[in-house]
Each structure stands twice: as structure tokens, then as C-alpha cells.
């Protein structure tokens, strides 16, 4: 029994379905966050085309790092769960 299961006890007959639903909700939420990260990249691309500035390259790099980290978190959670 892991730490989460000791903090939130679930009756024996419902244990597997409840945790399956929780895992599914987490994965769907992270999938939506991945879509958000793609939208951020797209918005940054549009912004840098429209508004020229000194921080264009830096903002682009930060948006790609954000996307890479969100993919990493999604894959990590996918493997962990």
C-alpha cells in the first residue's frame, strides 16, 4: 500500500475502478496541458511576426522549453501511472 492509498482509503471492492478513473483524469488533464503548450508556441510565433523586439529569440526559446518540459512531464506521468 503506497502513501496515497494510506491517506485516502477506499473500500476493497472499489479500489481498482476508482484509481483507474483518477489516473485517466490526470492523463486527460495533462493532455489538455500539452495542447495548451502547443497553443503557446503558436501564439509566440504569431507575436514575433507581428511585433519585433529584442526578446523575440528569448521568448521563442522559453516557449519551446515550456513545451519540452510539458512533454517530459506527460511522458513521466504516463510511465509512472
C-alpha positions in Angstrom: 0.0 0.0 0.0 1.5 3.3 -1.0 1.3 6.7 0.7 -1.7 8.0 -1.3 -3.7 4.9 -0.5 -3.0 5.2 3.2 -4.1 8.8 3.2 -7.3 8.2 1.2 -8.6 4.7 2.0 -11.0 3.2 -0.5 -13.3 0.2 0.2 -11.7 -3.0 -1.1 -14.3 -3.7 -3.9 -14.0 -0.2 -5.4 -10.2 0.2 -5.2 -9.2 -0.7 -8.8 -12.0 1.3 -10.6 -11.5 4.4 -8.5 -7.8 4.6 -9.1 -8.3 3.8 -12.8 -10.6 6.8 -13.1 -8.2 9.0 -11.2 -5.3 8.0 -13.5 -7.5 8.7 -16.5 -8.4 12.2 -15.3 -4.8 13.0 -14.6 -3.7 11.9 -18.1 -6.5 13.8 -19.8 -5.7 16.9 -17.8 -2.0 16.6 -18.8 -3.0 16.1 -22.4 -5.0 19.3 -22.3 -1.9 21.0 -20.9 0.1 19.7 -23.9 -2.4 21.3 -26.2 -2.0 24.5 -24.2 1.7 24.3 -24.7 1.3 24.0 -28.4 -1.0 27.0 -28.4 1.6 29.0 -26.5 4.2 28.2 -29.2 1.8 29.2 -31.9 0.9 32.4 -30.2 4.6 33.3 -29.6 5.3 32.7 -33.3 2.4 35.0 -34.3 3.5 37.6 -31.8 7.1 37.6 -33.0 6.0 38.0 -36.6 3.8 41.0 -35.6 5.9 42.7 -33.0 9.6 43.0 -33.5 11.7 43.3 -30.3 14.9 42.4 -28.6 13.5 39.5 -26.7 12.0 37.6 -29.7 14.5 34.8 -29.6 14.4 34.5 -25.9 10.7 34.3 -25.8 10.7 31.6 -28.5 13.3 29.6 -26.6 11.3 29.8 -23.4 8.1 28.7 -25.2 9.9 25.7 -26.6 11.4 24.8 -23.2 7.9 25.0 -21.8 6.7 22.6 -24.4 9.6 20.2 -23.9 9.0 20.2 -20.1 5.3 19.6 -20.5 6.0 16.7 -22.9 8.5 15.3 -20.4 6.0 15.6 -17.5 3.3 13.9 -19.6 5.6 11.0 -20.5 6.9 10.7 -17.0 3.4 10.5 -15.6 2.4 8.1 -18.3 5.2 5.8 -17.4 4.7 6.3 -13.7 1.0 5.6 -13.6 
